[in-house]
């Protein structure tokens, strides 16, 4: 397992469905009723109870987040957030993606979560470029953890080498430019 660390941030290649954290983040579609990629994997691993609870939430607009129990997952909670579909970068995608991270962190803090794990939101079927997504996500997390004690640990659990390289490169650059984590 490859890993890049700062004091509160970890970047790991792995499977988010097996992560032992207080909350994992689901890169969901707006229905919250499951789909492909990370969303489908989380729903399969959590079991049918997750889908039943998601049905009660009546969906989620892009940039917002909703929280459910983790059911059969190692995580206590699942935070479902809907990232933007990449449309070339001129349709407000960066603001929506930043909001996904802020809202997810806020829900984790409200539920007293000490640890949270993110996937590469919007980088699969939604087509967001990896480096741009990594910069937005790390920047938003950095701003949040500088002002808040919880969550104490923020992880990105990335499935493939390209995402791992993008996130570790961006984190190294951010740490080089300003070591305030």
C-alpha positions, 0 to 999 in steps of 0.5 A: 500500500502506497501512502503519503502523510502530513500530520492530519492528512493521509493519501493511500491507495486502497479500497474505501469500503474496507477503511476503518474510519468514522466516516467514508465519503461516497461519490454518489449520484443525485438519486443516492440509490447506487450506481457504478464505481465507488458508489456501487462498491459502497452500496454492495459492501454496506448491504441493502439497509444502506439503499433503504435508508438512502430512499428516505433522503429524497436525493441530494443536489450537486455540491451538497452532502447527506449522512447515513449509517455505515451498516456492514461497512467498517465505517460508522457512517457514509457521507454521500456527496454529489460532485459535478460532471466535468463540462470543461471547467466553465460551468462552475464545476470547481465551486461545486466540487469544493462544496462537496468537501466542505459539506462532507467535513461539516457533517463529519464534525457535527457527528463528532467523527475523528476520521474521514476517508474520501475517494476522488470525487467526480474523477470517475464517470463524471470526468473531472481532471485528476490534478485539478480535483486533487488541488481543489480537494486538498485546498478545501481540506486544508482550509477546514482543518486549519480552523477545526479540530475535527476530523483529526484525520482526513484520508483519501483512499484512491483506487488507482495509480493515476489518482494516487500520483495526482493527489501525492504530487499536489499535497507535496506542492502544497506542503512545500509552499506552506507547511501550516497543516 
